[in-house]
Structure formats: structure tokens, C-alpha cells
Amino acid sequence: MTGRVPGIDEAAFAAAVADATANCPLSKALAAVPITVDATLA
């Protein structure tokens, strides 16, 4: 995933991605399936 978010730095973007990964209903439903995220701030 590549994101463009005005006023956010790389650390805040990474924290948002980690939070979304941990709390996403789809991620929770697929907990038995390995999910990886490759996110960068554009």
C-alpha cells in the first residue's frame, strides 16, 4: 500500500498501518491466515 497523507510523517503512518492491521475486522476474521503488509508513505 502507498499512502499520501498531508501532515503525517513516516512513523505516524507506520503506526496507523499497524493499528489498522491489528484492529481491522477482516484481519481478525482471517486470524488463521498469515497476512503481511508492505506500506510506504509517498
mmCIF file as Biopython writes it, N, C-alpha, C and O atoms, coordinates in Angstrom:
data_model
#
loop_
_atom_site.group_PDB
_atom_site.id
_atom_site.type_symbol
_atom_site.label_atom_id
_atom_site.label_alt_id
_atom_site.label_comp_id
_atom_site.label_asym_id
_atom_site.label_entity_id
_atom_site.label_seq_id
_atom_site.pdbx_PDB_ins_code
_atom_site.Cartn_x
_atom_site.Cartn_y
_atom_site.Cartn_z
_atom_site.occupancy
_atom_site.B_iso_or_equiv
_atom_site.auth_seq_id
_atom_site.auth_asym_id
_atom_site.pdbx_PDB_model_num
ATOM 1   N N  . MET A ? 1  ? 0.848   -1.137  0.000  1.0 0.0 1  A 1 
ATOM 2   C CA . MET A ? 1  ? 0.000   0.000   0.000  1.0 0.0 1  A 1 
ATOM 3   C C  . MET A ? 1  ? 0.907   1.217   0.000  1.0 0.0 1  A 1 
ATOM 4   O O  . MET A ? 1  ? 1.934   1.226   0.679  1.0 0.0 1  A 1 
ATOM 5   N N  . THR A ? 2  ? 0.546   2.220   -0.738 1.0 0.0 2  A 1 
ATOM 6   C CA . THR A ? 2  ? 1.242   3.504   -0.727 1.0 0.0 2  A 1 
ATOM 7   C C  . THR A ? 2  ? 0.237   4.569   -0.346 1.0 0.0 2  A 1 
ATOM 8   O O  . THR A ? 2  ? -0.846  4.644   -0.926 1.0 0.0 2  A 1 
ATOM 9   N N  . GLY A ? 3  ? 0.591   5.391   0.624  1.0 0.0 3  A 1 
ATOM 10  C CA . GLY A ? 3  ? -0.330  6.432   1.078  1.0 0.0 3  A 1 
ATOM 11  C C  . GLY A ? 3  ? 0.264   7.812   0.946  1.0 0.0 3  A 1 
ATOM 12  O O  . GLY A ? 3  ? 1.473   8.010   1.062  1.0 0.0 3  A 1 
ATOM 13  N N  . ARG A ? 4  ? -0.617  8.759   0.702  1.0 0.0 4  A 1 
ATOM 14  C CA . ARG A ? 4  ? -0.257  10.177  0.710  1.0 0.0 4  A 1 
ATOM 15  C C  . ARG A ? 4  ? -1.173  10.854  1.712  1.0 0.0 4  A 1 
ATOM 16  O O  . ARG A ? 4  ? -2.374  10.995  1.481  1.0 0.0 4  A 1 
ATOM 17  N N  . VAL A ? 5  ? -0.591  11.271  2.828  1.0 0.0 5  A 1 
ATOM 18  C CA . VAL A ? 5  ? -1.379  11.867  3.897  1.0 0.0 5  A 1 
ATOM 19  C C  . VAL A ? 5  ? -0.711  13.175  4.297  1.0 0.0 5  A 1 
ATOM 20  O O  . VAL A ? 5  ? 0.367   13.162  4.890  1.0 0.0 5  A 1 
ATOM 21  N N  . PRO A ? 6  ? -1.335  14.302  3.981  1.0 0.0 6  A 1 
ATOM 22  C CA . PRO A ? 6  ? -0.744  15.591  4.339  1.0 0.0 6  A 1 
ATOM 23  C C  . PRO A ? 6  ? -0.545  15.719  5.858  1.0 0.0 6  A 1 
ATOM 24  O O  . PRO A ? 6  ? -1.438  15.390  6.639  1.0 0.0 6  A 1 
ATOM 25  N N  . GLY A ? 7  ? 0.614   16.191  6.254  1.0 0.0 7  A 1 
ATOM 26  C CA . GLY A ? 7  ? 0.889   16.473  7.660  1.0 0.0 7  A 1 
ATOM 27  C C  . GLY A ? 7  ? 1.217   15.260  8.515  1.0 0.0 7  A 1 
ATOM 28  O O  . GLY A ? 7  ? 1.151   15.343  9.742  1.0 0.0 7  A 1 
ATOM 29  N N  . ILE A ? 8  ? 1.566   14.146  7.908  1.0 0.0 8  A 1 
ATOM 30  C CA . ILE A ? 8  ? 1.903   12.950  8.675  1.0 0.0 8  A 1 
ATOM 31  C C  . ILE A ? 8  ? 3.322   12.511  8.297  1.0 0.0 8  A 1 
ATOM 32  O O  . ILE A ? 8  ? 3.729   12.608  7.139  1.0 0.0 8  A 1 
ATOM 33  N N  . ASP A ? 9  ? 4.059   12.028  9.296  1.0 0.0 9  A 1 
ATOM 34  C CA . ASP A ? 9  ? 5.412   11.556  9.000  1.0 0.0 9  A 1 
ATOM 35  C C  . ASP A ? 9  ? 5.417   10.034  8.886  1.0 0.0 9  A 1 
ATOM 36  O O  . ASP A ? 9  ? 4.400   9.385   9.126  1.0 0.0 9  A 1 
ATOM 37  N N  . GLU A ? 10 ? 6.558   9.475   8.521  1.0 0.0 10 A 1 
ATOM 38  C CA . GLU A ? 10 ? 6.681   8.030   8.292  1.0 0.0 10 A 1 
ATOM 39  C C  . GLU A ? 10 ? 6.321   7.229   9.540  1.0 0.0 10 A 1 
ATOM 40  O O  . GLU A ? 10 ? 5.666   6.192   9.436  1.0 0.0 10 A 1 
ATOM 41  N N  . ALA A ? 11 ? 6.737   7.694   10.717 1.0 0.0 11 A 1 
ATOM 42  C CA . ALA A ? 11 ? 6.460   6.966   11.961 1.0 0.0 11 A 1 
ATOM 43  C C  . ALA A ? 11 ? 4.960   6.940   12.264 1.0 0.0 11 A 1 
ATOM 44  O O  . ALA A ? 11 ? 4.426   5.904   12.659 1.0 0.0 11 A 1 
ATOM 45  N N  . ALA A ? 12 ? 4.292   8.056   12.083 1.0 0.0 12 A 1 
ATOM 46  C CA . ALA A ? 12 ? 2.845   8.114   12.321 1.0 0.0 12 A 1 
ATOM 47  C C  . ALA A ? 12 ? 2.095   7.249   11.308 1.0 0.0 12 A 1 
ATOM 48  O O  . ALA A ? 12 ? 1.105   6.604   11.653 1.0 0.0 12 A 1 
ATOM 49  N N  . PHE A ? 13 ? 2.566   7.236   10.058 1.0 0.0 13 A 1 
ATOM 50  C CA . PHE A ? 13 ? 1.951   6.400   9.033  1.0 0.0 13 A 1 
ATOM 51  C C  . PHE A ? 13 ? 2.119   4.924   9.382  1.0 0.0 13 A 1 
ATOM 52  O O  . PHE A ? 13 ? 1.173   4.144   9.273  1.0 0.0 13 A 1 
ATOM 53  N N  . ALA A ? 14 ? 3.317   4.546   9.798  1.0 0.0 14 A 1 
ATOM 54  C CA . ALA A ? 14 ? 3.573   3.157   10.181 1.0 0.0 14 A 1 
ATOM 55  C C  . ALA A ? 14 ? 2.704   2.756   11.378 1.0 0.0 14 A 1 
ATOM 56  O O  . ALA A ? 14 ? 2.208   1.631   11.432 1.0 0.0 14 A 1 
ATOM 57  N N  . ALA A ? 15 ? 2.519   3.664   12.329 1.0 0.0 15 A 1 
ATOM 58  C CA . ALA A ? 15 ? 1.664   3.383   13.486 1.0 0.0 15 A 1 
ATOM 59  C C  . ALA A ? 15 ? 0.210   3.197   13.059 1.0 0.0 15 A 1 
ATOM 60  O O  . ALA A ? 15 ? -0.481  2.323   13.581 1.0 0.0 15 A 1 
ATOM 61  N N  . ALA A ? 16 ? -0.255  4.009   12.116 1.0 0.0 16 A 1 
ATOM 62  C CA . ALA A ? 16 ? -1.623  3.876   11.614 1.0 0.0 16 A 1 
ATOM 63  C C  . ALA A ? 16 ? -1.812  2.549   10.888 1.0 0.0 16 A 1 
ATOM 64  O O  . ALA A ? 16 ? -2.850  1.902   11.029 1.0 0.0 16 A 1 
ATOM 65  N N  . VAL A ? 17 ? -0.814  2.146   10.115 1.0 0.0 17 A 1 
ATOM 66  C CA . VAL A ? 17 ? -0.883  0.865   9.404  1.0 0.0 17 A 1 
ATOM 67  C C  . VAL A ? 17 ? -0.915  -0.283  10.419 1.0 0.0 17 A 1 
ATOM 68  O O  . VAL A ? 17 ? -1.706  -1.214  10.268 1.0 0.0 17 A 1 
ATOM 69  N N  . ALA A ? 18 ? -0.076  -0.229  11.438 1.0 0.0 18 A 1 
ATOM 70  C CA . ALA A ? 18 ? -0.041  -1.273  12.457 1.0 0.0 18 A 1 
ATOM 71  C C  . ALA A ? 18 ? -1.372  -1.350  13.202 1.0 0.0 18 A 1 
ATOM 72  O O  . ALA A ? 18 ? -1.867  -2.442  13.479 1.0 0.0 18 A 1 
ATOM 73  N N  . ASP A ? 19 ? -1.944  -0.205  13.522 1.0 0.0 19 A 1 
ATOM 74  C CA . ASP A ? 19 ? -3.236  -0.173  14.217 1.0 0.0 19 A 1 
ATOM 75  C C  . ASP A ? 19 ? -4.335  -0.757  13.332 1.0 0.0 19 A 1 
ATOM 76  O O  . ASP A ? 19 ? -5.165  -1.535  13.801 1.0 0.0 19 A 1 
ATOM 77  N N  . ALA A ? 20 ? -4.339  -0.388  12.069 1.0 0.0 20 A 1 
ATOM 78  C CA . ALA A ? 20 ? -5.341  -0.925  11.148 1.0 0.0 20 A 1 
ATOM 79  C C  . ALA A ? 20 ? -5.189  -2.430  10.992 1.0 0.0 20 A 1 
ATOM 80  O O  . ALA A ? 20 ? -6.184  -3.152  10.937 1.0 0.0 20 A 1 
ATOM 81  N N  . THR A ? 21 ? -3.961  -2.902  10.919 1.0 0.0 21 A 1 
ATOM 82  C CA . THR A ? 21 ? -3.711  -4.333  10.787 1.0 0.0 21 A 1 
ATOM 83  C C  . THR A ? 21 ? -4.218  -5.087  12.014 1.0 0.0 21 A 1 
ATOM 84  O O  . THR A ? 21 ? -4.818  -6.154  11.883 1.0 0.0 21 A 1 
ATOM 85  N N  . ALA A ? 22 ? -3.983  -4.543  13.192 1.0 0.0 22 A 1 
ATOM 86  C CA . ALA A ? 22 ? -4.373  -5.210  14.435 1.0 0.0 22 A 1 
ATOM 87  C C  . ALA A ? 22 ? -5.871  -5.139  14.698 1.0 0.0 22 A 1 
ATOM 88  O O  . ALA A ? 22 ? -6.424  -6.041  15.327 1.0 0.0 22 A 1 
ATOM 89  N N  . ASN A ? 23 ? -6.539  -4.093  14.232 1.0 0.0 23 A 1 
ATOM 90  C CA . ASN A ? 23 ? -7.934  -3.866  14.597 1.0 0.0 23 A 1 
ATOM 91  C C  . ASN A ? 23 ? -8.934  -4.005  13.466 1.0 0.0 23 A 1 
ATOM 92  O O  . ASN A ? 23 ? -10.134 -3.842  13.687 1.0 0.0 23 A 1 
ATOM 93  N N  . CYS A ? 24 ? -8.480  -4.296  12.282 1.0 0.0 24 A 1 
ATOM 94  C CA . CYS A ? 24 ? -9.363  -4.453  11.126 1.0 0.0 24 A 1 
ATOM 95  C C  . CYS A ? 24 ? -10.248 -5.688  11.305 1.0 0.0 24 A 1 
ATOM 96  O O  . CYS A ? 24 ? -9.733  -6.767  11.597 1.0 0.0 24 A 1 
ATOM 97  N N  . PRO A ? 25 ? -11.565 -5.556  11.137 1.0 0.0 25 A 1 
ATOM 98  C CA . PRO A ? 25 ? -12.449 -6.715  11.280 1.0 0.0 25 A 1 
ATOM 99  C C  . PRO A ? 25 ? -12.082 -7.856  10.320 1.0 0.0 25 A 1 
ATOM 100 O O  . PRO A ? 25 ? -12.199 -9.027  10.681 1.0 0.0 25 A 1 
ATOM 101 N N  . LEU A ? 26 ? -11.649 -7.528  9.124  1.0 0.0 26 A 1 
ATOM 102 C CA . LEU A ? 26 ? -11.259 -8.565  8.167  1.0 0.0 26 A 1 
ATOM 103 C C  . LEU A ? 26 ? -10.001 -9.290  8.641  1.0 0.0 26 A 1 
ATOM 104 O O  . LEU A ? 26 ? -9.908  -10.513 8.531  1.0 0.0 26 A 1 
ATOM 105 N N  . SER A ? 27 ? -9.045  -8.545  9.163  1.0 0.0 27 A 1 
ATOM 106 C CA . SER A ? 27 ? -7.827  -9.171  9.701  1.0 0.0 27 A 1 
ATOM 107 C C  . SER A ? 27 ? -8.168  -10.099 10.856 1.0 0.0 27 A 1 
ATOM 108 O O  . SER A ? 27 ? -7.594  -11.181 10.978 1.0 0.0 27 A 1 
ATOM 109 N N  . LYS A ? 28 ? -9.095  -9.682  11.699 1.0 0.0 28 A 1 
ATOM 110 C CA . LYS A ? 28 ? -9.500  -10.522 12.828 1.0 0.0 28 A 1 
ATOM 111 C C  . LYS A ? 28 ? -10.219 -11.776 12.340 1.0 0.0 28 A 1 
ATOM 112 O O  . LYS A ? 28 ? -10.009 -12.860 12.884 1.0 0.0 28 A 1 
ATOM 113 N N  . ALA A ? 29 ? -11.057 -11.640 11.331 1.0 0.0 29 A 1 
ATOM 114 C CA . ALA A ? 29 ? -11.791 -12.791 10.799 1.0 0.0 29 A 1 
ATOM 115 C C  . ALA A ? 29 ? -10.847 -13.797 10.148 1.0 0.0 29 A 1 
ATOM 116 O O  . ALA A ? 29 ? -11.106 -15.000 10.161 1.0 0.0 29 A 1 
ATOM 117 N N  . LEU A ? 30 ? -9.761  -13.302 9.583  1.0 0.0 30 A 1 
ATOM 118 C CA . LEU A ? 30 ? -8.796  -14.165 8.906  1.0 0.0 30 A 1 
ATOM 119 C C  . LEU A ? 30 ? -7.560  -14.412 9.763  1.0 0.0 30 A 1 
ATOM 120 O O  . LEU A ? 30 ? -6.462  -14.586 9.233  1.0 0.0 30 A 1 
ATOM 121 N N  . ALA A ? 31 ? -7.729  -14.429 11.074 1.0 0.0 31 A 1 
ATOM 122 C CA . ALA A ? 31 ? -6.603  -14.539 12.001 1.0 0.0 31 A 1 
ATOM 123 C C  . ALA A ? 31 ? -5.749  -15.785 11.749 1.0 0.0 31 A 1 
ATOM 124 O O  . ALA A ? 31 ? -4.548  -15.772 12.020 1.0 0.0 31 A 1 
ATOM 125 N N  . ALA A ? 32 ? -6.349  -16.853 11.240 1.0 0.0 32 A 1 
ATOM 126 C CA . ALA A ? 32 ? -5.590  -18.083 10.995 1.0 0.0 32 A 1 
ATOM 127 C C  . ALA A ? 32 ? -4.762  -18.013 9.715  1.0 0.0 32 A 1 
ATOM 128 O O  . ALA A ? 32 ? -3.922  -18.877 9.465  1.0 0.0 32 A 1 
ATOM 129 N N  . VAL A ? 33 ? -5.000  -16.991 8.913  1.0 0.0 33 A 1 
ATOM 130 C CA . VAL A ? 33 ? -4.299  -16.835 7.639  1.0 0.0 33 A 1 
ATOM 131 C C  . VAL A ? 33 ? -3.190  -15.796 7.815  1.0 0.0 33 A 1 
ATOM 132 O O  . VAL A ? 33 ? -3.459  -14.685 8.270  1.0 0.0 33 A 1 
ATOM 133 N N  . PRO A ? 34 ? -1.951  -16.139 7.461  1.0 0.0 34 A 1 
ATOM 134 C CA . PRO A ? 34 ? -0.875  -15.150 7.570  1.0 0.0 34 A 1 
ATOM 135 C C  . PRO A ? 34 ? -1.147  -13.944 6.659  1.0 0.0 34 A 1 
ATOM 136 O O  . PRO A ? 34 ? -1.425  -14.116 5.472  1.0 0.0 34 A 1 
ATOM 137 N N  . ILE A ? 35 ? -1.069  -12.741 7.204  1.0 0.0 35 A 1 
ATOM 138 C CA . ILE A ? 35 ? -1.283  -11.515 6.452  1.0 0.0 35 A 1 
ATOM 139 C C  . ILE A ? 35 ? -0.039  -10.654 6.623  1.0 0.0 35 A 1 
ATOM 140 O O  . ILE A ? 35 ? 0.427   -10.448 7.744  1.0 0.0 35 A 1 
ATOM 141 N N  . THR A ? 36 ? 0.495   -10.155 5.522  1.0 0.0 36 A 1 
ATOM 142 C CA . THR A ? 36 ? 1.630   -9.247  5.588  1.0 0.0 36 A 1 
ATOM 143 C C  . THR A ? 36 ? 1.239   -7.916  4.967  1.0 0.0 36 A 1 
ATOM 144 O O  . THR A ? 36 ? 0.369   -7.857  4.099  1.0 0.0 36 A 1 
ATOM 145 N N  . VAL A ? 37 ? 1.875   -6.869  5.409  1.0 0.0 37 A 1 
ATOM 146 C CA . VAL A ? 37 ? 1.604   -5.526  4.917  1.0 0.0 37 A 1 
ATOM 147 C C  . VAL A ? 37 ? 2.930   -4.899  4.503  1.0 0.0 37 A 1 
ATOM 148 O O  . VAL A ? 37 ? 3.901   -4.926  5.259  1.0 0.0 37 A 1 
ATOM 149 N N  . ASP A ? 38 ? 2.964   -4.345  3.319  1.0 0.0 38 A 1 
ATOM 150 C CA . ASP A ? 38 ? 4.123   -3.602  2.826  1.0 0.0 38 A 1 
ATOM 151 C C  . ASP A ? 38 ? 3.613   -2.198  2.532  1.0 0.0 38 A 1 
ATOM 152 O O  . ASP A ? 38 ? 3.040   -1.956  1.469  1.0 0.0 38 A 1 
ATOM 153 N N  . ALA A ? 39 ? 3.816   -1.278  3.458  1.0 0.0 39 A 1 
ATOM 154 C CA . ALA A ? 39 ? 3.264   0.068   3.335  1.0 0.0 39 A 1 
ATOM 155 C C  . ALA A ? 39 ? 4.375   1.104   3.275  1.0 0.0 39 A 1 
ATOM 156 O O  . ALA A ? 39 ? 5.360   1.006   4.007  1.0 0.0 39 A 1 
ATOM 157 N N  . THR A ? 40 ? 4.220   2.091   2.411  1.0 0.0 40 A 1 
ATOM 158 C CA . THR A ? 40 ? 5.168   3.202   2.312  1.0 0.0 40 A 1 
ATOM 159 C C  . THR A ? 40 ? 4.399   4.501   2.230  1.0 0.0 40 A 1 
ATOM 160 O O  . THR A ? 40 ? 3.271   4.542   1.739  1.0 0.0 40 A 1 
ATOM 161 N N  . LEU A ? 41 ? 5.010   5.544   2.709  1.0 0.0 41 A 1 
ATOM 162 C CA . LEU A ? 41 ? 4.433   6.877   2.631  1.0 0.0 41 A 1 
ATOM 163 C C  . LEU A ? 41 ? 5.008   7.559   1.414  1.0 0.0 41 A 1 
ATOM 164 O O  . LEU A ? 41 ? 6.225   7.696   1.288  1.0 0.0 41 A 1 
ATOM 165 N N  . ALA A ? 42 ? 4.140   7.988   0.516  1.0 0.0 42 A 1 
ATOM 166 C CA . ALA A ? 42 ? 4.593   8.601   -0.729 1.0 0.0 42 A 1 
ATOM 167 C C  . ALA A ? 42 ? 4.821   10.080  -0.549 1.0 0.0 42 A 1 
ATOM 168 O O  . ALA A ? 42 ? 5.206   10.766  -1.496 1.0 0.0 42 A 1 
#
